[in-house]
Every structure is written in structure tokens, then in C-alpha cells.
Amino acid sequence: MTEQSRTARRALLTGAVAGLAGAAVVSGTPAAAATAAGGTPDWFDVKGHGAVGNGSADDTAAVQRALDAAAAAGGGTVYFPVGKYLVKPTAGNPALAVKADGIRLVGAGAKASTLIKGGNGILLRMSGTGPAYSTGATHRRYCSVENLGFNGNRKTGLLLELYYNNNSSFRDVFMTSNNDMCVDAVEFWDSRFSNLVVEECTGTTGSTTQPNIWLRNASSATEGTWGHSKDNINQIHFTGCRLEAFGTGALWIGQGAVTTNNPNGVYLTDCKFETSRMQGGPHLKTDAGCKHVYATNIYCYAGDFAPGTPATARNIIGWAASSSALENVVIANRHRATVNAGVALYSGPGSTAVLRNVVGLYATAPTGTHIYYERSSTGDFRVENSYGTTGAQATGTVPVKNAPNPPLRLVAGPVTDAAFTRPPLDGTMAVDSVNKRLYVRVGGTWLWSALNA
């Protein structure tokens, strides 16, 4: 490279760096200078719209201006620098609302940037305009919340409303201190929660309608009203989420006020539900209207009751979903009799309730049993390696019929180890289909008994 080329290259790099520095000076953050292809800004810093973020100034109007600017631009990122943003709901209206698709709310960290609710009501509405009955035409969609905190400030009302919403995502979000539900979702489709943390939130003692998170088809049974839907909840994923120190339940999935459709396609993976402040309601619940719900690698802990709350042992998991499975679950307690049944299990008509590796590590035995088979069940059961370490194992209408076992290997002639890819363990069974004999491997030898019609 010639000296002239080197000089030109240095000038080009210097100019580029200067340009970036100038962009940073304009907004206080390099990312704030980002623009869309047509030159329209796609980064909306709430402090650039007048928010203070000191936890005491009312930032409601300023933050909403940033959200509205993103909506007017056709979408973009609304950025919350480090700070505490006090926002206030008013009668019948949320503090903040996302009014267009493709809007992304991003903080500097889930505990670094926090929205604080300054009154009773909804903190953030990320909802569409109403049901479109299976078309999703009026849904809010392709929105997200990332690296942002929500503080309920011991007020009532939701932290996040997701009505008529699809294709949204929530990642590295922290929710705390709400005296009500945190997330309420109605007609909510195709969306993801990853590393969502909910702490110290509860409804009213004994409530049957205020879990931390409720996925439901509808909140209103009256057609034409807000929260009514003829459609359902479907294709929602929770991965690596933690709900802790809750009072009236952690995560519930159900039909809600409308029972003509089925919630379906909900997946829970590597999630934790832990509390020592029980006030009512199971940790995890699916109702009989649910289909295709899979929960795996789940930890449920019931340590104690909330102060001043009646010490009434609770069912920890209520599992009634059909075409579903609850697998690889630990239910634990300590020195208090907090558990009535580890799992209250229901199997509906034509269904098979599936539990695998659902283990109760009980320091104190359940007041009921590890598994309670609901008396109204009419379907089959497949319960494998599911037991409590102490106390009674099963009660209710213990099933007299179960899902069929896997079929035995059929061998055309006497059974030997050669009938298997690898030598099987003692206790393995197979059938000689020619001579009609049942074989069992004992001590390395295959013993048989005739099969009689």
C-alpha cells in the first residue's frame, strides 16, 4: 500500500469515527441515532421525550409520547435508560398503551430500568382493538419487551395486559410487588416468554381469579365486551421462567369465561414456581378445556403460608389438560404441611392423563396424597415413576383402567438374547408368536409359560 493510500484510508476511518461520535453526542447514546432506510428515526429514547426517571416525577405523558412517536413511525424501539419511571393509570385507562404493531420496549437491564405503577389500574396495555374471531385482524402483533422491569408498587390492577395479541416476545423481564395478577392474556397467539421473573406478587387472600399469570380464552362471557372472544389461547412458550414468592397461584391456563373453544399448544420448559407465601390457588393449573399442553423440567416448592393466612394445605398442581403431558417435575416442601395433593389429576372422556417422573420430595407428608385422582374422571391414565418420598401415594378414584402398556416384542420361535439388538435386562418379557408362549428373562435365562385362550 502506498503512503498516499494509507493517508486516504486514515482520513476515511477518522471521518467515520467522527460521524459516530457526533451521533452519540446528539442523543447521549449511540443507538439513539439509528434510522430506518427512509431516514425516519426508529429509536425513541423516553428521556428525549421528557421522561425524568427519578421514581418520583410523573413520567406517564413523556413515556406515552415516545410510544406514540414509535407508532406514528410505523414501529421501532422505545428505549428506557437506567432509571425508575413513575407512570399512573387513570380511571378506566392504563398508564401506558402500545398503539401499533412492531414496537419494541427495551431497557438498560431488567433491574436497571423500571416502570413503577403510581396508582391502581393497568400499567401497560399491549392489546389489540378487540376480537376479530379467528382472523386476528384487530390484533396487536410483532411487539416485544426486553431488559425492562415492572414494579406494581403494591397497587391493584395488571402489570401487562395482552388481549388480542400475537407474535410477541418477552425476554429478560422482571416483575415485582403487584397486589393482583401480573399478566392477563386473552386470545393470545404464537408468542414467547424467556427468562421472565415474577417476584412478590399476589392477589387477595383466597382468590380463585388472581394467579400471577393467566392465559385464558376470554375474561368476559358477554359478546361485544372487552375481553370476550370466540377464539382461544394457542402456541405460547415459557422457557427458563421463574415465579417466586407468589400468594394466589403462579401460572394458570384455561378457557376462562367462554367454554366453546380450547386453549392449546402451550409449552412450559425449565420453569420454577416457588413460594413460602401461599394464600390460595395451585402453583400450576390447567383446566379440562385445555389441549396439547406440555410441561417438562418443572420445579414447584411450597415452603410456607403468608403471614396471617390460614394454614390450609393446597393442591400444588391441578392437571386436567387432554392430549398433554406433565413430565420431569419435582414438588417439594419443608417443615409445614403445605401440600394437600402434589397433583390433582383429571382425565376426561376419550383422554389419557400422562404423568412421568413427577416426584414429591416431601419433608412433611401431604395431608392428602401425592396424586389425587379426580372422582369425575372418565378417561385413561398413564402414570410412570411418579411417587412421593413420604405419605400416601394415591387416593380419590384410583383408576381401574389405565392406558395400555407398550406392546411386548413378538418373536417367531423361542425367545433368546439374540432376538434383541443388545442383551436385555432381567425382567424383560417377550412373546413366542409361533408356539404361543410368554417368556421372561430371569438370571440371564429365558423362562416361559404357555399362553392359553
N, C-alpha and C positions, 0 to 999 in steps of 0.2 A: 504494500500500500504506500503511495507517495505521500510526502508531507502535506501536499495540498488536499489530498483525500482525507488524511487524518484531521486536518483543520476543519474541513467541511463537516465531517462526522461529529466532531466535538461540538460544533455550533448547533447541529441538529439536535443532539442529545440535550444540550443546555437549554435550547428553546422548549423542548418537550417537558423537561423538569420544571422550568419556569411556568409553563402553562398549567401543569398540575398544581403547583404551589399557589398560583393565582386562583384556581378553582377552589382550593381549600380555604383561602382567605375569605372568599365571598360568603361561604356558609358556615365555616367553623368545622366542617367535616368533609373529607374528600368525596365521600359517597353522595353527599348532598348535591353535587354538581352534575350528577348523572342526568342525561336527557334521552328522550326517545328519538327514534330515527328522524322524525319530523321536526325536532327541536323543542318539543313540549317537555317540560321537566317531568320526570317520573319518580322523583324523590321529594317527599314533603315532610320536612322537619317541623315537629309541632312547636318547637321554640321559635322557629322562624315565622310561625303564625300567632305568636303572642303568649304561648304557654310559659309558665314560670317554673313549675316542677319542684316547688319547695314544700309541698304537702299541706300548705295552709291557704295559699291563694286559690281562688276558684278558676280552674283551667278548663271548665266544660266548654265554653264557647270557642276558645282557641283550638282545642283538640278537634272539635267538630268542624272548624274551618279547614283544618288540614285534611280531615276525612272527606269533606265536601270538595275540596280542591282536587283530590285524587279522583273522586267520582267524576268531576267535570272533565278531567283529562282522559277519561276512559280507563282508569286504573293506575296502579303504581304503588310505591312503598311509602307508608306513613311511618316516620321514624321517631322513636322516643329516646332521646339521650338520657344518660343517667339522671334519675330524679324521681320524685313522688308527685303524681299528677292527681289532684283532687278534682273529681267530677261528680256532679249532683243530678240525680234523677228528679223529675218533677212529676206531679200527679198525672198518672196515666202515660207518661213518656219516659223512655230510657234516658240515661245520662248521655250516651253516645250511640250512634247508629251508622252502620256501613250501608250506603245507599246505592252502591253499584257493584258490578262484578269485577273480579280481578284486582281486588285491593288487598294489600299485604300490610299487616301491622307488625312492626319489628322494634324490639327494644335492645338496649345495650347488654341485657342479661336478665334472666328470669327474676332475680332479686335485686338487680341494679336499676331497672326501670319498672315502676309500679303504678298502676291505676288504682286510686283509692276511692271507694264509694262514699259520697258525702251525705247520703240520705237513703231512706228506704226506696226500693224500686230496682229496676234492671240497670246494671252497669253498662253492658254492651249488647246491642241488638245486631246480630248478623243474620237477619232473616229476609226472606223474600216478601212479596206483597200479598201472598195468600195461596191457597191451594189451586192448582190447575188440573187436579185429578188425572194423574198418570202421565202428563206431558212434561211437567216441570217448567212450563213456560214462564211462570211467575216466580221462579226460584232465584235466590241469591246463590252465586256459584263462583268457583275458582278463586276463593279468598283464603287467607291464612293468617294465623297469629304465631309469632315466633319470638323466643327470648324475651318474654314480657310477663310481668306479674299482675295479678288481680287481687286486691285486698277488699274484702267485704265490710271491714270496719265495724263488725258486729251489727250490721243492718240486715233487714229482711229484703227479699227480692233476689232475683237471679244475678249471677255474675256474667253469664253468657247465654243468650237466647239464640237457638239455632232452629228456627221454624222455616220450613220450605227452603231448604238449603241442600246443595250438592257439590261434590268435588272440592271440598275444602280441607285444609290441613291445619293441625295444631301441634307445634313442636317446641319442646323446652319451655313449657308454660307452667307458672307457679300460681296456685290459687290458695287463699287463706282467709280465715276469720269471717266467714259469712254465716249468718244465722238463718239459712234457708238452703234450698237447692243451689248448686253452683252452675251446672249445665243442664238445660232442658232442651231436648231435641224432638221435633215433630216433623214427620215427612222429610226425613234427613237421609240422604243417599251418598254412597260412593266417597266416603271421607275417612281421614286418618288422624289418630292421636298417637303421638310418640313422645315418651318421656314427659307426660303430663303429671304434675304433682299437685295433689289437693290435700291440704292440712287444716286441722282445727275448724272444720265447718260442720254444722248440724242444723237440722230443723227443730221443731218443737218436740219436747219430750213425748214419746209415744206415737209420734206421727207415722202414718202409713202412706204419706204422699210427699215426703221430702228427703229422698236419698241425695247424696252428693251429685250423682249423675243419673238422669232418667232418659232413656231412649224409648219413645213411645209413638205409636201411630198418630194419636190425637190427644189433645188436652181438653177439647170441648166436644160434647156429643151433638151440639146443635149446628146443623148445616148452615154455612154462611157466616159463622162467627170465627173470630181469630182463634186459631188452634184446632179447628176442625179439619179433618182430612178423610178421604175415602181411600187414600193410598197407605203407604207403610214406611217403616224404617228398614233400610237394607244396605248391605255391603259397607259395614262400618268396622274398622280395625282399631284395636287398642294394643299397642306394643310397648313394653317396658314402662308401664304407668304405675304410679304409687298413690294410693289413697290412704291417709293416715289420720288418726285422732278424730274420726267422724263419730256422730252420735246416732243418727237415724238411718243408717244404711249407706253403702258405698256406691254400687252400680246396679241399676235395675233395668231390665229390658222387658217390654211388654206391649200389649195392644193399647192400653190407656182407655180413653173414653169411647172409642169406636172399636167394635169387635168383629167387623166384617172383613178384615184383612189381617195378614200375618206378618209380623216383623220377621226378617230372615236375613241370613248371611252376615252374622255378627261374629267377630273373631277376637278373642282375648288371649294374648300371649305374653308370658313373663311379667305378670302383674302382681302387685302386693296390695292386700286390703288388711290393714292393721289398726286396731283401736283398743284403748283402755277407757273409753268414754261412752260406752253403749247406753243408748236411751230408747232404742226401739228399732225394729226392722232388721232383716237379714243383711249381711255384708253384700252378698251377691244373689240376685234373684232373676229368674226367667219365668214368665207365666206360660200357661198351657197354649196360648195362641202363638208362641214363638216357634220358628222352624229354622233348622240349619244354623244353630249356634254352637260354636266350638270354643271351649275354654281349656287351655293347657298351660302347665307350669305356673300354677296359681298358689299364692301363699295367703292364708287367712288366719289372723290372730285375734282372739277375743280375750283381752287381758283383764278388764275390769269394767265397772259401770261408772257413768258420770256421777260426780258428787251430787248427793241429794236425790238421785234417781232410784226408784225401786229396783232391788236386785233380782230381777226376773230373768231367768236364763232364756236365751234366744236360739232359734234356728239360725245357723250361720250361713248356710247356702240353701236357697229354695230353687230346686231344679225341676222344671216341668216342660222344657222345650222338647219338641219332637224332631226326629232326623238330626240329632245333635249328640254331642259327647262332652263329658266333663272328665278331664284326664290329668294325671300328674299333679295332684293337689295335696297340700298339707293344711290341716286345720289344727290350730294349737290354742291352748290356754295355759294359765298358771295356777295360782292358789285359790282362785274363786270359781264357783260353779256358774260360769257364764254361758255354758253351752247346754241347750236343751237337746237338739239333734244337730249333729255335724252337717248332715244333708237331709232335707225333707224332699223325698224323691217321688215324682208323679210320672206315670206312663199312661198316655191317653189311648183312645181307640186306634188300633192298627199301628201303634207306635212301639218302639223299643227304647227304653231308657238305658243309656250307656254310661257306666262309671268305670274308670280304670285307674288303679293306683291312687285312690282317694283315701288318704291315711289321716287318722286323728291322733296327733301326738298330745295326749291329754295328761297334764299334771293333775287335774281334777276331773273325775269322771263326768260325763254328761248326765244331766238329770233325767234325760230320756235315753236315747241310744245313738250310736254313731250314725246309723242310717235309719230314717223313719220312712217306711213305705206308705204313701198316702192311701187312705182307705177307699177312695173313689177311683183308684187306678184300674184300668181295664186292659192295658197293653202288656207287652212282654218286658223283660228286664235282662240286661247283660251287665253284671256287676263282677268285676275281676280285681283281685288283690286289693280290696278296699276294706279297711278294718280300723278299729280304734285300739290304742295301746292299753286302755283300761276302760272298764264299764261295759254295759251291754252293747251288743253289736247291731241288733236289728229288732224293730218292733213295727207296729202298725199292721197292715195286711201283708204279711210276709208272702212273697209270691209263691204260688204253687206251680206256676208255669214260667219258664224262662226262655230266652232266645236259644235256638239250637246251638250246640257246641260245634266247633269246626269238624268237618267230616273226617273219619279215620282213613288212613291210607289203605287202598284196596290193592291186594297182591294176588296175581293169578297163580296160586300154589302156596306151599308152605312159606311162612314169613321167616326171613333171616336178616342179619345186618346188611346183607348185600342189596336188600330192597330199598335201602336208604342211601343218600349221597354220602353221608357220614354216619359212623356208628351212633345210634341213638342212645339216650339215657334210659336207665331202668325206669319202668313205669310207662314207657311208650306202648301204645296199643296199635294194632293193625288188624285187618280182616283178610283171611284167605277166601277170596270170592269164588274159587272153584270148589273147594271142599267145605265151604260154609263153616269156617272156624274163626273164633276170636282169639288173637294172640296177644300176650302181654310179656314184655321183656323183664325178667327178674334175675338179678345176679348175673347178668350177661347171657342168660339163656332164655330162649323164647318158649313160653308155656302156652298151651292152647286149650280151649274148651269149645265143644260143638255148639253151633247156633241152631236152635230148634224153632220151627214155625209155630 
